[in-house]
Amino acid sequence: MKKLAIFLFLVMTSLSGFAQFEINAEIRPRGEFRHGYSLLPGPDSDPAYFVSQRTRLNLLYENEHFKIGIGIQDVRVWGDGQLHSSTGVFGDNASLDLNEGWIELKTGEKGALKLGRQYFSVEDERLLARRDWNQSSIKYDALLYKLNLKTWGFQIGLSYNNNKENIFGDDYNLYNDVIYFDTTTQTVITKKASLSSRIKSQNFLFIKKKFNENLHLSFIAMVTGVQNPLTTDIVYGKGTYGLYGQYIKNKIFMRGSVYYQNGKNFNGQKVNAYMFNYKADFNLKPWSFAAGIDYISGHDALKENAGYQKQDHFFDIFYGARHKYYGLMDYFNNMRVATSGGGLSDIYTGIGFAVSSNSKINLDYHFFSLQNNVKDPTTDDGVNFVLDKSLGSELDLVLEVKILPEINLKGGYSMLFPTKSLEKMQEIEPGQSKTAYWGWLMVTVKPALFDSKK
C-alpha cells in the first residue's frame, strides 16, 4: 500500500508545482442486540444479534487549480457473504461501491464548483445531512457551487437523477413484478408495479450571514422533484423555505430554525406544512445540560373542511438527519408512516458528564406525541374516534471513549416506553408489547495511511 501511495503521489505531483496527496481509511464495526429497535416487540418477538461493518478507503488530491476526492466503500453484516459453503464465507458477487467521486474546480480565491458524488451537509442537518449513523450514509450525485466571503456564504446545489442512460423517456421509478389472477379473463397476469416514489431532483439555495463571533443566521430554499409512482412522465415539485439561527457565547449554545413547505407531494396533492425546532446547551464543566423541542406538522383527521382535506399538511424532512434528533431507537425514521401522517412533537432534555479528557457519558430523555389528530386504526367508529396523542418516551444512554487520535470507542443502551396509541399504530394489542430495549458497541478506526505534507 505504501509503495502504491508513493507511486501515485509522484505521478500527480509531476503535473503541478504545488500538489498535495492523501490516503486515509476507515473501519467501523458495530455490534447490536435488538429487542424493540424501530419496532415494538410483540409477545412472540425474539431478540436479534448481529455485527455490521463499514470499510472505506479515501484518496484526496489537490493542486492550485482543483481537488479530486475518491472514496471506495464496503458495507456488510458479518456472515452475509453470498459466496459460501459449509466450511466458510468467501465473499460477495459485488460488495464494493463508490462512496465519493468528485472534482472541485477552484473559481477564484473564494469560490469552488464541485461535481460528482458528494455529501450535502447544511447547518444542523435538519434538511440535508450525511446521516452518518447509517453504515452507508447518504450521498448525492450533484453539482455544488460554494462562495465564501468575509461575512457571507453562498451555496447552490443542483441534482437530476436517472436509473440508466435512457434512449427514450425519463422514468425514475423502481418496479417489481406483481402477479395476480384476472377473474374476467380467467388468466394469471404479470404487471410491473412501482415500489416507491423517488427523489428525481434535489436543488437548493443556501445563504449565510455572520454578524459577529457569536451570532449567525442563514436562509435556505429547496425545490425537490418527486416522480409520481403511477406515471413515467410526471414530476411534482415541493418547495421548502426556512431560517436558521445560531448563538454561541461562553457556556451557552443556542440554535433554532423554522421552515415552511408548499408545492405538491408525490401523489400530486397540494402541500401546506411547517416545522420548527429549538435547542439550548449549557456547558458547566465537567457537566453539560441540554433541552429542546422539535415540532413537525401533520394532517388532522378531525377536520372535515373539504379545502383542508384536499391538502397534505405533513412536513417532509427529505434527507434530513433523524437518528441524532428523534431518539436513537429510530422509531421515527420514516416519520409519515410512523405517525400515520399526523406529524410529531418531541420534547427532550439531556445531561452529560466528562469522565476524563478523552471520555464522556450522556443520558437523554425524549417525550413523543402526535402533532395532530390521527384515526384509531382499531375501531370503525368513524372519523371522530382518534388516538390519544401521547406516543411514549425514550431513554438513551451513550458512553464515548477516545482511545487514540485514530481510534474511538462508543456504546449505548436505550429503552422505549410506549403508550397504547403507539401499540395500536404498530398493530399490537394494547398492553401486550414486551419491553423495548436496544444496545450497541461501535469502534471507529480512521488511520492516515499517507500524507504528502508529512
NUGUKE-374089 format. One record per residue (C-alpha): x, y, z; residue number from 0. Coordinates in Angstrom, 2 decimals, padded with zeros to 5 digits. Layout:
REM residues N
[rec [X,Y,Z],NUM]
...
END
This chain:
REM residues 454
[rec [000.00,000.00,000.00],0]
[rec [002.85,002.41,000.85],1]
[rec [004.58,001.78,-002.50],2]
[rec [001.29,002.40,-004.32],3]
[rec [000.78,005.67,-002.43],4]
[rec [004.29,006.89,-003.27],5]
[rec [003.84,005.99,-006.94],6]
[rec [000.51,007.84,-007.20],7]
[rec [001.97,010.82,-005.38],8]
[rec [004.94,011.06,-007.78],9]
[rec [002.67,010.83,-010.83],10]
[rec [000.29,013.53,-009.57],11]
[rec [002.94,015.95,-008.37],12]
[rec [004.58,015.79,-011.78],13]
[rec [001.52,017.62,-013.12],14]
[rec [001.96,020.66,-010.92],15]
[rec [004.50,022.57,-008.86],16]
[rec [002.06,022.64,-005.91],17]
[rec [000.20,019.46,-005.06],18]
[rec [-000.94,017.52,-002.02],19]
[rec [-001.99,013.90,-001.87],20]
[rec [-003.61,011.99,000.99],21]
[rec [-004.76,008.43,001.56],22]
[rec [-006.84,007.57,004.60],23]
[rec [-009.05,004.69,005.67],24]
[rec [-011.98,003.99,007.95],25]
[rec [-013.04,000.72,009.53],26]
[rec [-016.18,000.81,011.69],27]
[rec [-017.63,-002.46,013.04],28]
[rec [-020.74,-002.15,015.20],29]
[rec [-022.34,-004.90,017.25],30]
[rec [-026.01,-004.63,018.20],31]
[rec [-028.60,-006.55,020.15],32]
[rec [-032.13,-005.51,019.29],33]
[rec [-035.38,-006.13,021.08],34]
[rec [-037.55,-003.22,020.09],35]
[rec [-035.29,-001.15,017.84],36]
[rec [-037.60,000.83,015.46],37]
[rec [-040.49,-001.62,016.05],38]
[rec [-042.20,-002.67,019.27],39]
[rec [-041.59,-006.30,020.24],40]
[rec [-044.74,-008.38,020.30],41]
[rec [-045.49,-011.30,022.62],42]
[rec [-043.63,-013.72,020.32],43]
[rec [-040.70,-011.49,019.31],44]
[rec [-037.15,-012.75,019.89],45]
[rec [-034.01,-010.59,020.22],46]
[rec [-031.70,-010.07,017.23],47]
[rec [-027.90,-010.08,017.43],48]
[rec [-025.53,-009.06,014.63],49]
[rec [-022.40,-007.11,013.70],50]
[rec [-022.34,-004.69,010.76],51]
[rec [-019.21,-003.08,009.36],52]
[rec [-018.23,-000.10,007.24],53]
[rec [-014.86,-000.20,005.43],54]
[rec [-013.65,002.80,003.44],55]
[rec [-010.56,003.86,001.52],56]
[rec [-010.35,007.57,000.61],57]
[rec [-007.98,009.38,-001.73],58]
[rec [-007.67,013.18,-001.90],59]
[rec [-005.55,015.10,-004.40],60]
[rec [-005.25,018.90,-004.56],61]
[rec [-003.28,021.42,-006.61],62]
[rec [-003.68,025.13,-007.24],63]
[rec [-006.50,024.60,-009.75],64]
[rec [-008.67,021.75,-008.45],65]
[rec [-009.30,018.99,-005.93],66]
[rec [-010.27,015.37,-006.54],67]
[rec [-011.88,013.09,-003.95],68]
[rec [-012.45,009.35,-004.43],69]
[rec [-013.88,007.06,-001.76],70]
[rec [-014.43,003.30,-002.05],71]
[rec [-016.78,001.66,000.44],72]
[rec [-017.90,-001.79,001.54],73]
[rec [-020.84,-002.18,003.95],74]
[rec [-021.83,-005.59,005.22],75]
[rec [-023.22,-007.64,008.06],76]
[rec [-020.75,-010.19,009.33],77]
[rec [-021.59,-013.50,007.63],78]
[rec [-023.81,-012.09,004.85],79]
[rec [-021.48,-013.24,002.04],80]
[rec [-023.37,-014.64,-000.93],81]
[rec [-020.50,-016.95,-001.91],82]
[rec [-020.19,-019.57,000.79],83]
[rec [-020.06,-023.24,001.62],84]
[rec [-020.40,-025.35,004.73],85]
[rec [-016.79,-024.57,005.62],86]
[rec [-016.63,-020.81,005.21],87]
[rec [-017.76,-017.49,003.77],88]
[rec [-015.74,-016.39,000.75],89]
[rec [-017.23,-013.04,-000.22],90]
[rec [-019.88,-011.37,-002.34],91]
[rec [-020.54,-011.14,-006.07],92]
[rec [-020.32,-007.34,-005.80],93]
[rec [-019.56,-005.84,-002.41],94]
[rec [-017.78,-002.54,-003.21],95]
[rec [-019.38,000.69,-004.31],96]
[rec [-018.40,004.30,-004.92],97]
[rec [-018.93,006.30,-001.74],98]
[rec [-017.49,009.55,-003.11],99]
[rec [-016.24,010.58,-006.52],100]
[rec [-015.97,014.31,-007.21],101]
[rec [-013.85,017.04,-008.68],102]
[rec [-013.81,020.55,-007.22],103]
[rec [-012.72,023.34,-009.57],104]
[rec [-011.46,026.49,-007.86],105]
[rec [-013.12,029.67,-009.14],106]
[rec [-011.00,032.44,-007.75],107]
[rec [-009.80,032.66,-004.17],108]
[rec [-013.23,032.36,-002.55],109]
[rec [-015.29,030.13,-004.83],110]
[rec [-015.40,026.49,-005.94],111]
[rec [-017.52,024.31,-008.23],112]
[rec [-017.88,020.68,-007.08],113]
[rec [-019.26,017.99,-009.41],114]
[rec [-019.96,014.30,-008.80],115]
[rec [-020.93,012.02,-005.92],116]
[rec [-020.59,014.02,-002.73],117]
[rec [-022.09,014.80,000.68],118]
[rec [-024.50,017.65,001.36],119]
[rec [-024.46,019.00,004.91],120]
[rec [-026.14,022.31,005.75],121]
[rec [-026.20,023.86,009.25],122]
[rec [-027.61,021.37,011.81],123]
[rec [-028.62,018.93,009.02],124]
[rec [-032.39,019.17,009.51],125]
[rec [-032.96,019.00,005.74],126]
[rec [-029.67,017.97,004.12],127]
[rec [-027.46,015.57,006.08],128]
[rec [-024.77,012.92,005.84],129]
[rec [-026.86,010.65,008.12],130]
[rec [-023.64,009.04,009.23],131]
[rec [-025.15,006.56,011.72],132]
[rec [-026.26,004.61,008.67],133]
[rec [-023.24,002.49,007.72],134]
[rec [-023.67,003.51,004.07],135]
[rec [-024.52,007.19,004.85],136]
[rec [-026.29,009.46,002.32],137]
[rec [-024.62,010.83,-000.82],138]
[rec [-025.80,012.96,-003.71],139]
[rec [-024.90,012.84,-007.40],140]
[rec [-024.93,016.58,-007.88],141]
[rec [-023.35,019.91,-008.72],142]
[rec [-022.49,022.25,-005.85],143]
[rec [-021.22,025.81,-006.13],144]
[rec [-019.74,027.45,-003.00],145]
[rec [-018.70,031.05,-002.42],146]
[rec [-017.30,032.10,000.96],147]
[rec [-016.78,035.81,001.60],148]
[rec [-015.77,037.57,004.80],149]
[rec [-019.19,037.61,006.48],150]
[rec [-021.33,035.96,003.78],151]
[rec [-021.55,032.41,002.50],152]
[rec [-023.45,031.07,-000.52],153]
[rec [-024.18,027.57,-001.80],154]
[rec [-026.17,026.39,-004.81],155]
[rec [-026.85,022.66,-005.20],156]
[rec [-028.37,021.02,-008.29],157]
[rec [-029.12,017.36,-008.98],158]
[rec [-031.02,015.37,-011.62],159]
[rec [-031.30,011.59,-011.35],160]
[rec [-031.92,008.67,-013.71],161]
[rec [-031.74,004.89,-013.44],162]
[rec [-029.80,004.44,-016.67],163]
[rec [-028.82,006.03,-019.98],164]
[rec [-032.30,006.16,-021.49],165]
[rec [-032.97,006.10,-025.22],166]
[rec [-036.46,007.50,-024.74],167]
[rec [-038.34,008.79,-021.72],168]
[rec [-037.18,009.82,-018.29],169]
[rec [-038.65,007.25,-015.89],170]
[rec [-037.01,007.07,-012.44],171]
[rec [-039.34,004.74,-010.53],172]
[rec [-038.35,001.34,-009.18],173]
[rec [-040.57,-001.50,-010.37],174]
[rec [-041.33,-005.04,-009.37],175]
[rec [-043.36,-007.81,-010.99],176]
[rec [-046.79,-008.19,-009.37],177]
[rec [-048.62,-011.43,-010.21],178]
[rec [-052.40,-011.61,-009.85],179]
[rec [-055.38,-013.60,-011.20],180]
[rec [-057.71,-011.76,-013.61],181]
[rec [-061.22,-013.07,-012.89],182]
[rec [-062.58,-011.63,-016.15],183]
[rec [-060.20,-013.47,-018.48],184]
[rec [-059.51,-016.30,-016.01],185]
[rec [-055.76,-015.88,-016.56],186]
[rec [-052.69,-015.16,-014.47],187]
[rec [-051.27,-011.73,-015.31],188]
[rec [-047.86,-010.28,-014.51],189]
[rec [-047.73,-006.50,-014.28],190]
[rec [-044.98,-004.03,-013.48],191]
[rec [-045.81,-002.02,-010.35],192]
[rec [-043.87,000.84,-008.80],193]
[rec [-042.26,000.08,-005.46],194]
[rec [-041.92,003.71,-004.38],195]
[rec [-041.60,007.28,-005.49],196]
[rec [-038.02,008.52,-005.63],197]
[rec [-036.48,011.97,-005.44],198]
[rec [-035.83,012.85,-009.06],199]
[rec [-034.17,016.18,-008.35],200]
[rec [-032.91,017.93,-005.21],201]
[rec [-031.96,021.59,-005.62],202]
[rec [-031.26,024.31,-003.08],203]
[rec [-030.02,027.83,-002.45],204]
[rec [-028.27,028.49,000.86],205]
[rec [-027.24,031.95,002.14],206]
[rec [-025.40,032.51,005.42],207]
[rec [-024.69,035.80,007.19],208]
[rec [-022.19,036.04,010.07],209]
[rec [-022.88,039.06,012.28],210]
[rec [-020.10,038.53,014.81],211]
[rec [-018.14,035.76,016.52],212]
[rec [-021.25,034.69,018.44],213]
[rec [-024.18,035.00,016.05],214]
[rec [-025.05,033.95,012.52],215]
[rec [-028.28,033.46,010.55],216]
[rec [-028.95,031.53,007.35],217]
[rec [-031.69,031.09,004.78],218]
[rec [-032.40,028.02,002.66],219]
[rec [-034.79,027.50,-000.25],220]
[rec [-035.21,023.99,-001.67],221]
[rec [-037.11,022.62,-004.64],222]
[rec [-037.48,018.84,-004.55],223]
[rec [-038.83,016.93,-007.53],224]
[rec [-040.52,013.56,-006.94],225]
[rec [-041.88,011.36,-009.71],226]
[rec [-045.46,010.15,-009.43],227]
[rec [-045.27,006.38,-008.71],228]
[rec [-048.10,005.66,-011.18],229]
[rec [-046.63,007.50,-014.17],230]
[rec [-043.41,007.77,-016.13],231]
[rec [-043.53,011.43,-017.14],232]
[rec [-044.89,013.49,-014.21],233]
[rec [-042.54,015.02,-011.63],234]
[rec [-044.09,017.05,-008.82],235]
[rec [-042.12,019.85,-007.18],236]
[rec [-042.20,020.59,-003.46],237]
[rec [-040.76,023.84,-002.09],238]
[rec [-039.18,024.22,001.35],239]
[rec [-038.08,027.58,002.77],240]
[rec [-036.67,028.45,006.16],241]
[rec [-034.42,030.37,008.52],242]
[rec [-031.78,029.02,010.89],243]
[rec [-030.14,030.92,013.75],244]
[rec [-027.19,030.04,015.97],245]
[rec [-025.76,031.81,019.02],246]
[rec [-022.66,030.72,020.95],247]
[rec [-021.15,032.58,023.87],248]
[rec [-019.15,031.31,026.81],249]
[rec [-021.09,028.35,028.23],250]
[rec [-024.28,028.77,026.17],251]
[rec [-025.04,027.30,022.74],252]
[rec [-028.50,028.01,021.29],253]
[rec [-029.86,027.19,017.84],254]
[rec [-033.23,027.02,016.19],255]
[rec [-034.97,027.01,012.83],256]
[rec [-038.38,027.38,011.23],257]
[rec [-039.46,026.04,007.82],258]
[rec [-042.50,026.21,005.56],259]
[rec [-043.37,023.78,002.78],260]
[rec [-045.65,024.06,-000.26],261]
[rec [-045.98,022.68,-003.79],262]
[rec [-047.14,019.09,-004.39],263]
[rec [-046.32,015.70,-002.88],264]
[rec [-045.66,012.51,-004.86],265]
[rec [-049.40,011.97,-005.41],266]
[rec [-049.94,015.45,-006.82],267]
[rec [-051.69,016.66,-003.66],268]
[rec [-051.08,020.28,-002.65],269]
[rec [-048.81,020.73,000.36],270]
[rec [-049.20,023.20,003.22],271]
[rec [-046.88,022.22,006.10],272]
[rec [-044.34,023.61,008.55],273]
[rec [-041.66,022.63,011.07],274]
[rec [-039.79,024.42,013.85],275]
[rec [-037.21,023.40,016.41],276]
[rec [-035.15,024.91,019.21],277]
[rec [-032.30,023.58,021.35],278]
[rec [-030.17,025.10,024.11],279]
[rec [-026.95,023.62,025.55],280]
[rec [-025.28,024.73,028.77],281]
[rec [-021.70,023.66,029.39],282]
[rec [-020.75,023.76,033.08],283]
[rec [-017.65,021.57,033.01],284]
[rec [-017.50,018.71,033.69],285]
[rec [-021.32,018.75,033.40],286]
[rec [-023.44,019.72,030.42],287]
[rec [-027.19,020.17,030.11],288]
[rec [-029.49,020.37,027.07],289]
[rec [-033.19,020.90,026.38],290]
[rec [-035.23,021.42,023.26],291]
[rec [-038.29,020.77,021.13],292]
[rec [-038.96,019.52,017.60],293]
[rec [-042.37,020.23,016.09],294]
[rec [-043.30,018.71,012.71],295]
[rec [-046.75,019.41,011.34],296]
[rec [-049.15,016.67,010.35],297]
[rec [-052.65,016.07,008.99],298]
[rec [-055.69,016.48,011.25],299]
[rec [-058.17,013.63,010.79],300]
[rec [-060.94,015.53,012.63],301]
[rec [-061.16,018.48,010.26],302]
[rec [-063.91,017.87,007.75],303]
[rec [-063.37,021.05,005.73],304]
[rec [-063.05,019.99,002.07],305]
[rec [-060.34,022.53,001.35],306]
[rec [-058.26,021.29,004.30],307]
[rec [-058.65,017.62,003.41],308]
[rec [-057.52,018.23,-000.17],309]
[rec [-054.14,019.38,001.12],310]
[rec [-051.24,017.43,002.63],311]
[rec [-050.23,019.01,005.96],312]
[rec [-047.38,016.62,006.77],313]
[rec [-043.91,018.21,006.69],314]
[rec [-041.36,016.13,004.78],315]
[rec [-037.79,016.34,006.13],316]
[rec [-036.44,014.59,002.99],317]
[rec [-032.80,013.61,003.57],318]
[rec [-032.53,015.39,006.91],319]
[rec [-030.95,013.81,009.99],320]
[rec [-033.16,011.52,012.03],321]
[rec [-031.07,009.33,014.34],322]
[rec [-029.44,012.15,016.28],323]
[rec [-032.68,014.11,016.79],324]
[rec [-035.74,011.87,017.16],325]
[rec [-034.43,009.26,019.59],326]
[rec [-031.61,006.80,018.98],327]
[rec [-034.00,003.86,018.64],328]
[rec [-035.15,005.27,015.27],329]
[rec [-038.90,004.85,015.70],330]
[rec [-039.46,007.91,013.51],331]
[rec [-037.01,007.38,010.66],332]
[rec [-039.94,007.07,008.27],333]
[rec [-041.98,009.72,010.01],334]
[rec [-045.01,009.75,007.72],335]
[rec [-045.54,006.02,008.26],336]
[rec [-044.58,006.06,011.95],337]
[rec [-047.10,008.81,012.76],338]
[rec [-049.73,007.87,010.14],339]
[rec [-049.23,011.34,008.69],340]
[rec [-050.09,013.03,011.99],341]
[rec [-046.71,014.69,012.48],342]
[rec [-044.55,014.64,015.57],343]
[rec [-043.84,016.66,018.70],344]
[rec [-040.61,015.72,020.51],345]
[rec [-039.75,017.42,023.81],346]
[rec [-036.37,016.35,025.11],347]
[rec [-033.71,017.01,027.71],348]
[rec [-030.26,015.63,028.37],349]
[rec [-027.38,015.59,030.80],350]
[rec [-023.72,014.86,030.12],351]
[rec [-020.62,014.29,032.22],352]
[rec [-016.98,014.41,031.12],353]
[rec [-015.43,011.44,032.92],354]
[rec [-011.95,012.45,031.72],355]
[rec [-010.32,014.46,028.96],356]
[rec [-010.98,011.64,026.49],357]
[rec [-014.23,010.09,027.72],358]
[rec [-017.78,011.25,028.36],359]
[rec [-021.23,009.90,029.14],360]
[rec [-024.66,011.27,028.12],361]
[rec [-028.23,010.47,029.10],362]
[rec [-031.10,011.87,027.01],363]
[rec [-034.86,011.70,027.57],364]
[rec [-037.50,012.15,024.83],365]
[rec [-041.25,012.54,025.17],366]
[rec [-043.00,011.83,021.86],367]
[rec [-046.53,012.77,020.86],368]
[rec [-048.57,013.20,017.69],369]
[rec [-048.72,016.78,016.46],370]
[rec [-052.24,016.30,015.12],371]
[rec [-055.27,014.02,015.39],372]
[rec [-054.94,010.51,013.90],373]
[rec [-057.73,007.97,013.44],374]
[rec [-057.73,004.98,015.77],375]
[rec [-056.91,002.02,013.47],376]
[rec [-058.56,-000.48,015.84],377]
[rec [-062.10,000.94,015.57],378]
[rec [-064.70,001.53,012.87],379]
[rec [-066.49,004.33,014.71],380]
[rec [-065.78,006.97,012.08],381]
[rec [-063.55,009.99,011.85],382]
[rec [-064.36,011.29,015.33],383]
[rec [-062.66,008.39,017.13],384]
[rec [-058.98,009.30,017.32],385]
[rec [-055.89,008.16,019.16],386]
[rec [-054.59,009.82,022.28],387]
[rec [-051.69,011.96,021.07],388]
[rec [-049.12,010.68,023.54],389]
[rec [-046.87,008.05,021.93],390]
[rec [-044.38,007.31,024.69],391]
[rec [-040.94,008.19,025.98],392]
[rec [-037.37,007.05,025.39],393]
[rec [-034.14,006.97,027.39],394]
[rec [-030.78,006.94,025.57],395]
[rec [-027.52,006.30,027.42],396]
[rec [-024.26,006.74,025.45],397]
[rec [-020.62,006.31,026.54],398]
[rec [-017.76,007.50,024.34],399]
[rec [-014.02,006.92,024.83],400]
[rec [-011.26,008.30,022.62],401]
[rec [-008.60,005.58,022.91],402]
[rec [-006.15,007.14,020.43],403]
[rec [-006.46,010.06,018.00],404]
[rec [-007.34,007.49,015.32],405]
[rec [-009.48,005.14,017.45],406]
[rec [-012.84,005.94,019.01],407]
[rec [-014.98,003.55,021.08],408]
[rec [-018.66,004.26,021.53],409]
[rec [-021.53,002.29,023.02],410]
[rec [-025.04,002.77,024.28],411]
[rec [-028.23,001.34,025.73],412]
[rec [-031.75,002.60,025.06],413]
[rec [-035.25,001.81,026.26],414]
[rec [-038.63,002.90,024.86],415]
[rec [-041.81,003.06,026.94],416]
[rec [-044.81,003.07,024.54],417]
[rec [-048.36,004.20,025.13],418]
[rec [-051.45,002.37,023.90],419]
[rec [-051.56,004.71,020.91],420]
[rec [-048.14,003.60,019.68],421]
[rec [-049.05,-000.04,020.22],422]
[rec [-052.23,000.38,018.18],423]
[rec [-050.35,002.14,015.37],424]
[rec [-047.91,-000.78,015.24],425]
[rec [-050.76,-003.32,015.25],426]
[rec [-050.06,-004.71,018.71],427]
[rec [-052.84,-005.24,021.22],428]
[rec [-052.55,-002.55,023.93],429]
[rec [-050.58,-003.80,026.90],430]
[rec [-049.18,-006.81,025.04],431]
[rec [-045.87,-005.40,023.79],432]
[rec [-042.69,-006.60,025.51],433]
[rec [-040.06,-004.29,026.98],434]
[rec [-038.38,-002.43,024.11],435]
[rec [-034.61,-002.14,024.50],436]
[rec [-031.53,-001.90,022.33],437]
[rec [-027.79,-001.98,022.96],438]
[rec [-024.78,-001.39,020.74],439]
[rec [-021.00,-001.12,020.77],440]
[rec [-019.02,000.50,017.94],441]
[rec [-015.32,001.08,017.31],442]
[rec [-014.21,003.57,014.64],443]
[rec [-010.63,003.50,013.33],444]
[rec [-009.52,006.28,010.96],445]
[rec [-005.80,005.97,010.16],446]
[rec [-003.96,008.35,007.83],447]
[rec [-002.09,005.95,005.52],448]
[rec [-000.21,008.59,003.55],449]
[rec [000.07,012.39,003.60],450]
[rec [002.39,014.19,001.19],451]
[rec [002.61,017.18,003.55],452]
[rec [004.36,015.00,006.11],453]
END
